[in-house]
Amino acid sequence: MLFVRTWCQYRPTRDVGSRSAPSPHPPHSWPYPPTPYPASAGAVDPKNADHVYLAVSGFSRHWTEGPGAGVGHVFESTDGGTTWKDISKNLPDIPTNSAVVTPNGGLAVATDLGVVYRAPGRTTWQRVGSLPAVAVLQLKLSPDGKTLYAATHGRGIYTIDVRDCR
């Protein structure tokens, strides 16, 4: 599954080789998590292409009113994006910028305050790594899947040992 950015949203498509033009339809005319805020990243479980995650930018839960208030920042779909579940739970109300499924099936998410991790089968998030409270804009796994690289805004690139993510 590839997430193609259109109308400040991501639209799932199974054809990785195609290029998608902006949709002529309103942003919520296709299955999408219940949030008016733009998606910032998507992650696909390498063991199951129908198991996908979507990270959402913006502030939406505690300090806003009106449409979008009370909406989380990380969503999960187990049916290829047809339906979505908010899995934000104890995640702070901060923008999420990138997401990576770890080899053990956990989910690492880059936020404006560092990297958080949710272990497989768990529902809560915990901070990982020795990063300061800094915006992490991109996460990437090393080719062997043992190291998580966290690219920050102005503080360089940090490494996190995936074995330390529990």
Secondary structure in CASP SS format (residue, H / E / C, confidence):
PFRMAT SS
TARGET T0000
AUTHOR 0000-0000-0000
METHOD secondary structure of the structure
MODEL  1
M C 1.00
L E 1.00
F E 1.00
V E 1.00
R E 1.00
T E 1.00
W C 1.00
C C 1.00
Q E 1.00
Y E 1.00
R E 1.00
P E 1.00
T E 1.00
R C 1.00
D C 1.00
V C 1.00
G C 1.00
S C 1.00
R C 1.00
S C 1.00
A C 1.00
P C 1.00
S C 1.00
P C 1.00
H C 1.00
P C 1.00
P C 1.00
H C 1.00
S C 1.00
W C 1.00
P C 1.00
Y C 1.00
P C 1.00
P C 1.00
T C 1.00
P C 1.00
Y C 1.00
P C 1.00
A E 1.00
S E 1.00
A E 1.00
G E 1.00
A E 1.00
V E 1.00
D E 1.00
P C 1.00
K C 1.00
N E 1.00
A E 1.00
D E 1.00
H E 1.00
V E 1.00
Y E 1.00
L E 1.00
A E 1.00
V E 1.00
S C 1.00
G C 1.00
F C 1.00
S C 1.00
R C 1.00
H C 1.00
W C 1.00
T C 1.00
E C 1.00
G C 1.00
P C 1.00
G C 1.00
A C 1.00
G C 1.00
V C 1.00
G C 1.00
H C 1.00
V E 1.00
F E 1.00
E E 1.00
S E 1.00
T C 1.00
D C 1.00
G C 1.00
G C 1.00
T C 1.00
T C 1.00
W C 1.00
K E 1.00
D E 1.00
I C 1.00
S C 1.00
K C 1.00
N C 1.00
L C 1.00
P C 1.00
D C 1.00
I C 1.00
P C 1.00
T E 1.00
N E 1.00
S E 1.00
A E 1.00
V E 1.00
V E 1.00
T C 1.00
P C 1.00
N C 1.00
G C 1.00
G C 1.00
L E 1.00
A E 1.00
V E 1.00
A E 1.00
T E 1.00
D C 1.00
L C 1.00
G E 1.00
V E 1.00
V E 1.00
Y E 1.00
R E 1.00
A C 1.00
P C 1.00
G C 1.00
R C 1.00
T C 1.00
T C 1.00
W C 1.00
Q E 1.00
R E 1.00
V E 1.00
G C 1.00
S C 1.00
L C 1.00
P C 1.00
A C 1.00
V C 1.00
A C 1.00
V E 1.00
L E 1.00
Q E 1.00
L E 1.00
K E 1.00
L E 1.00
S C 1.00
P C 1.00
D C 1.00
G C 1.00
K C 1.00
T E 1.00
L E 1.00
Y E 1.00
A E 1.00
A E 1.00
T E 1.00
H C 1.00
G C 1.00
R C 1.00
G C 1.00
I E 1.00
Y E 1.00
T E 1.00
I E 1.00
D E 1.00
V H 1.00
R H 1.00
D H 1.00
C C 1.00
R C 1.00
END
